[in-house]
Amino acid sequence: HIHNESGGSVVLHNNIVDGKRGVQGNVRIWYAELYGSILFANNTVQAEQGGNSVDYVPTVGLSLRNQAFTGDLPVSFVNNIFVGDATTVFDVPANTTIDADYNLYSNYAHLTSDGTNRTGSNDILNSNPMFTGGDFMVQAGSPAVNSGASPTEYPGIPDEDHAGAVRPQGAGYDRGAWEQ
């Protein structure tokens, strides 16, 4: 859970989130409208349903302190891999928008809680990331390899991966926590 009531900026990158979800999702951002900016970049999130497969539980939830807030939230999701359970990736408050691009989504029915599939022009939908095993590294040939955004496109993209290896290793930045 990410919680801040005093503004400021937060960068979350190169994380691996794996496990059963609570009632509010794997990642929860509280009072999203109060931040100066939030960059959620190069993370790998494996969501698992905690029981009944028809339950609605998002992978990433955003909440507002001011329920009357509308418009753009200062939140960017870039270069992530989201592997789901056929439910929803983002629980986005009504009448708000987020910046989400260069993400790879696998096994989701909808990307947002309103049932739409608003995507960035560089997202990869319904694609197997081709993990090598339980460490969530991707294999050569994965659609996540060399297909991510660079710091030129999104300032704040990390220049190293989960283990400290330099990014990029190939022709471009990889999506997810690990650089191939």
N, C-alpha and C positions, 0 to 999 in steps of 0.2 A: 504494500500500500504506500502511496506517495501522498503526503499531506503537508500543505504549506498555506498559511494564511497571511503571509507578509510579502507576497510578490516574489521577485527574483527569478532566476533561471535555473533549470535543472537539465542535466544531460545524463541519460541512462544508455550506456552502450556496452556491447560485448557480453551481455548476460545470457545465461541459459536458464530458462524457467521450465521445469518439468514436474508434473505431479497432479494430483487430484485437486480439483477446484473447490473453493469454498462457495458460499452462496453469492458472492459478488465478483467472481471471476479470478483468474490467475494474477492479473495486474489491475489495480484500482487506483485511479488518479482522482483524489478528492479536491473539490473546489477549483476545477480546471481554469475557470475564468480569472482567477486571482494571480496567476503566474505571469511573469514577463514573457517567458517562453519555456517550452518543454520539448526536448529533442530525444526521441526514443529511436535509437539507431543501431543497426547491426546486432540485433538480439535474435535469439532462437527461442520460440515459445511453443512447447508441445502441450496442448491442452487435452485433458482426459475428462470424460463425463464421470461424475461422482455417483452414478447409480442409474436412475431412470433416463434412458436415452432421449426421451421426449421433453425433458425439463429444459427450460430456457435459462442457460447460464452463459454469459458472454466470456470471451477470453480476456478482453480488455474493457474495463468499465470506466466511464468518466462521469463525475457528478459535479453539480453546481452548488455553490453557497446561495447565490442569488437566483432563485428559480425563474425569475422574469427575464434573465439574460438571454439574448438571441444574437446570432451572428457567428463570426469566426472565433474559434477557440485558439489560443496560442500554443497548439500542440501539433508536432510533426512526427509521423511514423515513417521511417525511411530505412531501406536495406534490411528489413527484418524477414525472418521466416516464421510463419504462423501455421502450425499443423493442428488441425482441429478434430472435431467429433461430429461434424455435420450440423452444428448449431450456428452461432454467430460470433464473428470476431470482435467487433466494436459495439459497445452499448453507448451510443452518442445521445446526449439530451436533445429533446425536440427543438427544432428551429436553430440548431447550431451546426457548424461544420468543423472538420479537422483537415489537416494536410496529411494525406497518406499516399505515398508513391514509392516505386522501386521495391515493393514488398512481394514476397512469394506466399501464396495462400494455398493450402492443401486441405481438402475434405471439410469445406464449410458450405452450408446451404445459402447463407446470406453474409455479407460483409458488415452490414450495419443493422442496428436494432429496429430500424423502421422498415426492414424487409427489402431495402434496395441494395444494389451492388455498385454503389458509387466507387469508382476506382481511379487511381492515377493512370496516366497514359503509359507508364512503364511498369505497371504491376504485372505479375504472372499469376493467373488464376488456375485453380484445380490442377496443380502440377505436383508430382512427387519430388521432394527435394533430394531424394537419393542419399539418405544418411548411411554412413558406414557402419553404424552400431549405436550403442547407448551413449556415446560421447557427443552425438549430434554434429559430427563433422560430415561434410558432404563429399561424395565421390567425384572423381573427374567425370565430366560429362553431365553433371547436375545443371539444371537451368539456373541455379543460384550462382554459379561460377562466372566471374568476369562480367556480370550483368547489372551490378549495383551502381548507385550514384557515387560521384566523387565529391571531395570537399569543395570543388569549384561550383558544383550544382547545389549542394547543401552544405554550407559552412558548419563545421562541428562533426562531420563524419570522421570517425576515428582513423588514425594512421597506423594502428596496430590492432591485432585481433585478441581474442580471449586469452591466448597464451603469451601474448607479447610479440608475435611475429609481425613483421612489417606488412602493411597494406599499401598498394596491391602487390600480389605475387605474380600475376599474369598480365593479360592485356587490359584488365579493369578490376574494379573493386568487387569483391564477392558480397552476396547477401548473407545475413546470419552472423553468428558470433565468431565463427572460424574462417580464416582465409585459406583457400586451397593452395 
